[in-house]
Amino acid sequence: MLLVGALALWAIPSHIGRHGSAGNPATTTTSTRAAVSTTTTTTAPYEPPAVVTSIRPALAGEGQWTPADTWDPGPPSILTTTFRPDPSQPGIVAYAAWVRTATTQLALYPGYEGPGPTTQDRGPEMVPVAARATLLACFNSGFYEKDSAAGFYTHGQLYFPMVNGLATVVSYSDGHVALIDWEGGPTPTPDILTARQDLPLLVNDGTPTPAAAVPSTWGVTLGGVPAVWRTGLGIDRRGNLLYVAAPAQTAASLAQILVDVGAVRGMQLDINPEWPIFTTYGNAGAASPALFVPNPNQIPDRFLYSSTKDFFAVFVRTPGVTEQPW
C-alpha cells in the first residue's frame, strides 16, 4: 500500500494576555461615586459561530463548538464540533477543531520516517516529556516527501527546501501563524520558526480553488477510489486555525468542509484511512489523551512515544517564549 500522507495571522496586540483575544462587547458595568457614573465595557473572547449545514433537522449539538481544554484557565483554546456535510450522504460525519492562535503555540515535529530520509537531527520524534505540562492537542501533518516533494522547516533545520506555489502553514518568531501560498524561495527567512508544505492551496479567499476539482492533483488514494478519508487545515478571518477530517471525501468536498467551518484559506493534509488523527488531553501533563477523530488505526497516546510520521502539536503559549519545545 502506498503511504500517502500530511494562516496570515495578525500580530497579537501587546495588551492581550495569554488568553486575550478579539471579540464582541459582552458586558457593561456601572459604578457610582459622588453622583459620577463610569461605564466600562469589556470584550468577550471570540468564539466561532456554529457550523450551519443544509441537513434538517439538525442533530442534538450538531455544529455547536465545545471546549476541549476545560482544565486550562481562561477562554478555551481548543473547540471541537461534528456535523453532517452532505445532504446526499447523511451518514457521513465531519470532525472539526478550532485553535485559538492568540493563546497557543504551534509546534512541528519530524517522525522517525516522515517527512522523509534525512541526515539531520530528527529531534524527539514525539511530544517532548518536558513540554507536556502545557500540551493541548496534536494532529497529523502532510504527505511523505517521497509522495509529494514539499518544504519542511522546524527548529532551525531545513529538512527539505521550500517550493514556490505550495500551500504552507507557517509560524513566526513574533507569535503569529499563517497559511499562505508560498512564494519565498527555497529557504525560510530568519523570522520563521516552522514551515510545513503540502500540495497547492485547496481554499483561497473563502472559496474552493479551481484545482480542488481536479482529482489527480490531490494524491493517490487507497484502492484508487476518489472519495477517501481526508484531512485539512484552514485559517479563519481572525487568524485562528481550523482542522477538519471526514471519511468518503474528494478534494472538492474537503474544500467545501473547510469553507463551511469558516476557513478563508486551506490546505489538504494527510489522506487515506491510516493517518487522520486529532488528539486532545483531559488534563495538564498530557493526561487522559483522547481521539477526537474516531480512527481505529490510531491510538490516543500516539504522539507520547516515537511517531512514524511528522505531526503538529499545540501548546499553551508561554509569555516570552518563541521557540517551540524540542
Backbone hydrogen bonds in HBPLUS format (Angstrom, degrees):
<---DONOR---> <-ACCEPTOR-->    atom                        ^
c    i                          cat <-CA-CA->   ^        H-A-AA   ^      H-
h    n   atom  resd res      DA  || num        DHA   H-A  angle D-A-AA Bond
n    s   type  num  typ     dist DA aas  dist angle  dist       angle   num
A0009-LEU N   A0007-LEU O   2.38 MM   2  5.57  94.5  2.08 125.4 127.0     1
A0009-LEU N   A0177-VAL O   2.72 MM 168  5.28 129.7  1.97 135.2 150.8     2
A0016-ILE N   A0013-PRO O   3.07 MM   3  5.63 166.7  2.09 118.1 122.3     3
A0020-GLY N   A0017-GLY O   3.02 MM   3  4.76 169.6  2.03 104.1 106.2     4
A0046-TYR N   A0022-ALA O   3.07 MM  24  5.72 126.2  2.37 136.8 137.9     5
A0044-ALA N   A0024-ASN O   3.18 MM  20  5.86 152.8  2.26 150.0 148.0     6
A0026-ALA N   A0042-THR O   3.27 MM  16  6.37 165.5  2.30 148.6 152.1     7
A0042-THR N   A0027-THR O   3.31 MM  15  5.82 170.0  2.32 161.9 164.9     8
A0029-THR N   A0040-THR O   3.34 MM  11  5.72 160.6  2.38 152.3 155.5     9
A0040-THR N   A0029-THR O   3.24 MM  11  5.72 165.9  2.26 160.1 164.3    10
A0031-SER N   A0038-THR O   3.42 MM   7  5.76 156.5  2.48 146.8 151.6    11
A0038-THR N   A0031-SER O   3.25 MM   7  5.76 159.1  2.30 156.3 162.6    12
A0033-ARG N   A0036-VAL O   3.21 MM   3  5.36 158.4  2.26 139.1 143.7    13
A0036-VAL N   A0033-ARG O   2.98 MM   3  5.36 151.2  2.06 110.6 119.5    14
A0051-VAL N   A0063-GLY O   2.89 MM  12  4.44 154.9  1.95 131.6 132.7    15
A0062-GLU N   A0059-LEU O   3.03 MM   3  5.19 166.8  2.05 124.3 126.5    16
A0064-GLN N   A0061-GLY O   3.08 MM   3  5.36 166.2  2.10 128.7 130.2    17
A0063-GLY N   A0082-THR O   2.91 MM  19  5.66 158.1  1.95 159.0 157.2    18
A0066-THR N   A0080-THR O   2.87 MM  14  5.31 154.9  1.94 144.1 152.1    19
A0080-THR N   A0066-THR O   2.92 MM  14  5.31 156.4  1.98 140.5 146.0    20
A0068-ALA N   A0078-ILE O   2.82 MM  10  5.47 161.1  1.86 156.8 154.5    21
A0072-ASP N   A0069-ASP O   3.05 MM   3  5.71 159.6  2.09 120.3 125.9    22
A0100-ARG N   A0077-SER O   2.85 MM  23  4.80 165.0  1.87 142.0 146.8    23
A0079-LEU N   A0098-TRP O   2.97 MM  19  5.06 162.8  2.00 145.6 151.3    24
A0098-TRP N   A0079-LEU O   2.72 MM  19  5.06 160.6  1.76 149.9 155.9    25
A0081-THR N   A0096-ALA O   2.93 MM  15  5.41 149.5  2.02 155.7 158.7    26
A0096-ALA N   A0081-THR O   2.97 MM  15  5.41 167.4  1.99 167.0 164.5    27
A0083-PHE N   A0094-ALA O   3.13 MM  11  5.45 150.3  2.22 142.2 149.9    28
A0094-ALA N   A0083-PHE O   2.77 MM  11  5.45 178.9  1.77 168.4 168.7    29
A0089-GLN N   A0086-ASP O   2.91 MM   3  5.31 154.1  1.98 114.2 122.6    30
A0092-ILE N   A0089-GLN O   3.03 MM   3  5.80 171.7  2.04 128.0 130.7    31
A0095-TYR N   A0245-ALA O   2.82 MM 150  5.23 172.1  1.82 166.1 168.6    32
A0245-ALA N   A0095-TYR O   2.91 MM 150  5.23 141.7  2.06 148.4 156.2    33
A0097-ALA N   A0243-TYR O   2.82 MM 146  5.06 156.7  1.87 147.3 152.8    34
A0243-TYR N   A0097-ALA O   2.82 MM 146  5.06 161.7  1.85 149.6 155.5    35
A0099-VAL N   A0241-LEU O   2.88 MM 142  4.99 163.6  1.90 141.5 144.3    36
A0241-LEU N   A0099-VAL O   3.14 MM 142  4.99 137.7  2.32 146.3 146.8    37
A0103-THR N   A0100-ARG O   3.34 MM   3  5.97 158.5  2.39 114.7 120.1    38
A0317-ARG N   A0103-THR O   2.96 MM 214  5.37 170.4  1.97 127.9 125.4    39
A0105-GLN N   A0315-PHE O   2.78 MM 210  5.07 149.0  1.88 141.9 148.2    40
A0315-PHE N   A0105-GLN O   2.93 MM 210  5.07 166.7  1.95 145.2 149.5    41
A0107-ALA N   A0313-ALA O   2.82 MM 206  5.09 159.8  1.86 161.3 163.0    42
A0313-ALA N   A0107-ALA O   2.93 MM 206  5.09 157.2  1.99 133.8 138.6    43
A0109-TYR N   A0311-PHE O   2.95 MM 202  5.52 171.5  1.95 167.4 170.2    44
A0311-PHE N   A0109-TYR O   2.93 MM 202  5.52 148.1  2.04 149.8 160.1    45
A0111-GLY N   A0114-GLY O   2.73 MM   3  5.01 163.7  1.75 158.4 162.9    46
A0112-TYR N   A0307-SER O   2.85 MM 195  6.33 155.3  1.91 158.3 163.8    47
A0113-GLU N   A0308-THR O   2.91 MM 195  5.36 152.8  1.99 151.2 152.0    48
A0114-GLY N   A0308-THR O   3.01 MM 194  6.33 155.5  2.07 150.8 151.6    49
A0145-GLU N   A0115-PRO O   2.54 MM  30  5.32 175.2  1.54 160.5 158.7    50
A0307-SER N   A0125-GLU O   2.75 MM 182  5.65 160.2  1.79 159.9 163.7    51
A0127-VAL N   A0303-PHE O   2.89 MM 176  5.97 173.8  1.89 171.2 170.2    52
A0131-ALA N   A0128-PRO O   2.98 MM   3  5.35 151.4  2.06 110.4 119.4    53
A0132-ARG N   A0129-VAL O   3.29 MM   3  5.46 166.2  2.31 109.6 113.7    54
A0135-LEU N   A0132-ARG O   3.24 MM   3  4.94 174.5  2.24 105.7 106.6    55
A0285-GLY N   A0133-ALA O   3.40 MM 152  3.82 153.7  2.47  92.4  97.5    56
A0316-VAL N   A0134-THR O   2.89 MM 182  5.25 151.3  1.97 143.8 153.1    57
A0136-LEU N   A0314-VAL O   2.75 MM 178  5.47 166.1  1.77 161.3 161.5    58
A0137-ALA N   A0314-VAL O   3.30 MM 177  5.13 154.6  2.37 134.3 137.3    59
A0314-VAL N   A0137-ALA O   2.77 MM 177  5.13 162.0  1.80 157.8 155.1    60
A0138-CYS N   A0279-THR O   3.14 MM 141  5.25 147.2  2.25 134.1 140.6    61
A0279-THR N   A0138-CYS O   2.87 MM 141  5.25 157.2  1.93 148.6 156.2    62
A0139-PHE N   A0312-PHE O   2.96 MM 173  5.38 156.3  2.02 141.0 146.1    63
A0312-PHE N   A0139-PHE O   2.94 MM 173  5.38 170.0  1.95 170.1 169.7    64
A0140-ASN N   A0277-ILE O   3.22 MM 137  5.68 146.7  2.33 153.6 155.4    65
A0270-ASP N   A0141-SER O   3.08 MM 129  6.28 123.6  2.41 168.2 152.8    66
A0147-ASP N   A0144-TYR O   3.09 MM   3  5.40 143.7  2.23 106.0 116.3    67
A0148-SER N   A0144-TYR O   3.19 MM   4  6.51 138.7  2.37 147.5 159.2    68
A0197-GLN N   A0151-GLY O   3.08 MM  46  5.30 159.8  2.12 159.5 153.5    69
A0152-PHE N   A0160-PHE O   2.97 MM   8  5.10 159.6  2.01 137.6 136.3    70
A0159-TYR N   A0152-PHE O   2.92 MM   7  5.51 132.8  2.14 154.0 168.3    71
A0160-PHE N   A0152-PHE O   3.35 MM   8  5.10 160.5  2.39 134.0 136.4    72
A0153-TYR N   A0195-ALA O   2.89 MM  42  5.05 157.3  1.94 154.7 157.8    73
A0195-ALA N   A0153-TYR O   2.87 MM  42  5.05 152.3  1.95 145.0 145.2    74
A0154-THR N   A0157-GLN O   3.09 MM   3  5.47 157.4  2.14 150.3 152.3    75
A0157-GLN N   A0154-THR O   2.92 MM   3  5.47 160.6  1.96 119.9 126.3    76
A0162-MET N   A0186-PRO O   2.94 MM  24  4.27 162.7  1.97 123.7 120.7    77
A0165-GLY N   A0182-TRP O   2.67 MM  17  5.40 163.3  1.70 166.4 164.1    78
A0182-TRP N   A0166-LEU O   3.01 MM  16  5.58 167.5  2.03 151.0 148.4    79
A0167-ALA N   A0199-LEU O   2.73 MM  32  5.94 155.8  1.78 141.9 149.1    80
A0198-ASP N   A0167-ALA O   3.18 MM  31  5.91 147.9  2.28 154.4 161.4    81
A0168-THR N   A0180-ILE O   2.85 MM  12  5.32 149.5  1.94 155.6 163.4    82
A0180-ILE N   A0168-THR O   2.87 MM  12  5.32 155.9  1.93 153.1 154.5    83
A0169-VAL N   A0196-ARG O   3.06 MM  27  5.50 161.4  2.10 151.6 150.6    84
A0196-ARG N   A0169-VAL O   3.06 MM  27  5.50 156.1  2.12 148.6 156.0    85
A0170-VAL N   A0178-ALA O   2.79 MM   8  5.13 166.5  1.80 151.6 155.7    86
A0178-ALA N   A0170-VAL O   2.77 MM   8  5.13 154.8  1.84 151.1 157.4    87
A0171-SER N   A0194-THR O   3.01 MM  23  5.25 159.2  2.06 139.0 143.5    88
A0193-LEU N   A0171-SER O   2.83 MM  22  5.58 163.8  1.86 146.6 151.4    89
A0194-THR N   A0171-SER O   3.36 MM  23  5.25 161.9  2.40 132.1 135.2    90
A0172-TYR N   A0176-HIS O   2.92 MM   4  5.58 162.2  1.95 173.5 178.9    91
A0175-GLY N   A0172-TYR O   3.04 MM   3  5.54 161.1  2.08 116.1 120.1    92
A0173-SER N   A0191-ASP O   2.81 MM  18  5.35 157.6  1.86 154.9 157.8    93
A0192-ILE N   A0189-THR O   3.06 MM   3  5.78 167.3  2.07 128.7 130.8    94
A0202-LEU N   A0266-GLY O   2.79 MM  64  5.39 158.0  1.84 142.7 146.5    95
A0209-THR N   A0202-LEU O   2.96 MM   7  5.52 167.5  1.97 132.0 134.0    96
A0203-VAL N   A0266-GLY O   3.19 MM  63  4.56 156.7  2.24 121.5 118.7    97
A0266-GLY N   A0203-VAL O   2.96 MM  63  4.56 148.3  2.06 125.8 120.9    98
A0204-ASN N   A0207-THR O   2.92 MM   3  5.45 165.6  1.94 155.0 153.3    99
A0207-THR N   A0204-ASN O   3.03 MM   3  5.45 153.9  2.10 113.4 121.0   100
A0206-GLY N   A0264-VAL O   2.83 MM  58  3.83 165.6  1.85 117.6 117.3   101
A0212-ALA N   A0209-THR O   2.96 MM   3  5.44 148.8  2.06 112.9 121.9   102
A0213-ALA N   A0210-PRO O   3.20 MM   3  5.90 160.4  2.24 117.8 122.5   103
A0214-VAL N   A0211-ALA O   2.96 MM   3  5.32 166.5  1.98 118.9 121.3   104
A0217-THR N   A0214-VAL O   3.07 MM   3  5.85 166.1  2.09 127.6 132.1   105
A0218-TRP N   A0215-PRO O   3.24 MM   3  5.92 168.1  2.25 124.4 126.8   106
A0224-GLY N   A0221-THR O   3.03 MM   3  5.05 163.5  2.06 119.2 121.0   107
A0228-VAL N   A0249-GLN O   3.04 MM  21  5.16 147.0  2.16 134.9 124.6   108
A0249-GLN N   A0228-VAL O   2.84 MM  21  5.16 170.0  1.85 125.1 128.2   109
A0272-ASN N   A0229-TRP O   2.79 MM  43  4.88 141.0  1.94 156.5 150.4   110
A0230-ARG N   A0246-ALA O   3.06 MM  16  5.86 158.0  2.11 158.4 161.7   111
A0246-ALA N   A0230-ARG O   3.14 MM  16  5.86 150.8  2.23 156.7 165.7   112
A0231-THR N   A0270-ASP O   3.02 MM  39  5.61 140.2  2.18 170.6 175.1   113
A0269-LEU N   A0231-THR O   2.80 MM  38  5.26 178.9  1.80 134.5 134.2   114
A0232-GLY N   A0244-VAL O   2.92 MM  12  5.25 154.7  1.98 144.5 147.0   115
A0244-VAL N   A0232-GLY O   2.96 MM  12  5.25 160.2  2.00 146.9 148.1   116
A0233-LEU N   A0267-MET O   2.89 MM  34  5.40 156.4  1.95 152.0 159.9   117
A0267-MET N   A0233-LEU O   2.82 MM  34  5.40 154.2  1.89 154.7 163.5   118
A0234-GLY N   A0242-LEU O   2.68 MM   8  4.78 152.9  1.75 143.4 151.7   119
A0242-LEU N   A0234-GLY O   2.82 MM   8  4.78 147.8  1.92 134.6 131.9   120
A0235-ILE N   A0265-ARG O   3.05 MM  30  5.72 143.7  2.19 156.5 159.9   121
A0264-VAL N   A0235-ILE O   2.80 MM  29  6.03 168.6  1.82 162.3 159.7   122
A0236-ASP N   A0240-ASN O   2.88 MM   4  5.42 156.2  1.94 150.4 158.2   123
A0239-GLY N   A0236-ASP O   2.99 MM   3  5.27 163.1  2.02 112.4 117.2   124
A0254-LEU N   A0250-THR O   2.97 MM   4  6.15 155.4  2.03 148.5 155.5   125
A0255-ALA N   A0251-ALA O   2.94 MM   4  6.15 153.7  2.01 146.0 153.1   126
A0256-GLN N   A0252-ALA O   3.14 MM   4  6.44 149.6  2.24 140.2 147.8   127
A0257-ILE N   A0253-SER O   3.03 MM   4  6.34 148.9  2.13 143.4 151.4   128
A0258-LEU N   A0254-LEU O   3.03 MM   4  6.38 157.2  2.09 151.5 156.9   129
A0259-VAL N   A0255-ALA O   3.04 MM   4  6.38 153.5  2.11 145.9 153.2   130
A0260-ASP N   A0256-GLN O   2.79 MM   4  6.03 154.4  1.86 147.9 155.6   131
A0261-VAL N   A0257-ILE O   3.11 MM   4  6.42 143.1  2.26 147.4 155.4   132
A0263-ALA N   A0258-LEU O   2.95 MM   5  5.41 161.7  1.99 151.7 147.9   133
A0262-GLY N   A0259-VAL O   3.02 MM   3  5.15 156.7  2.08 105.9 113.3   134
A0292-PHE N   A0278-PHE O   2.87 MM  14  5.60 161.4  1.91 168.1 174.5   135
A0280-THR N   A0290-ALA O   2.97 MM  10  5.37 156.3  2.02 148.8 156.4   136
A0290-ALA N   A0280-THR O   2.86 MM  10  5.37 147.5  1.96 152.1 154.3   137
A0282-GLY N   A0287-ALA O   2.85 MM   5  5.75 117.5  2.24 143.2 154.6   138
A0282-GLY N   A0288-SER O   3.12 MM   6  4.85 152.3  2.20 110.0 118.5   139
A0295-ASN N   A0293-VAL O   2.86 MM   2  5.86 122.2  2.20 117.8 101.3   140
A0298-GLN N   A0295-ASN O   3.06 MM   3  5.56 167.0  2.08 120.3 122.9   141
A0302-ARG N   A0299-ILE O   3.14 MM   3  5.43 147.4  2.26 126.8 124.8   142
A0304-LEU N   A0301-ASP O   2.99 MM   3  5.36 168.0  2.01 123.6 125.2   143
A0321-VAL N   A0318-THR O   3.04 MM   3  5.56 164.6  2.06 141.9 143.3   144
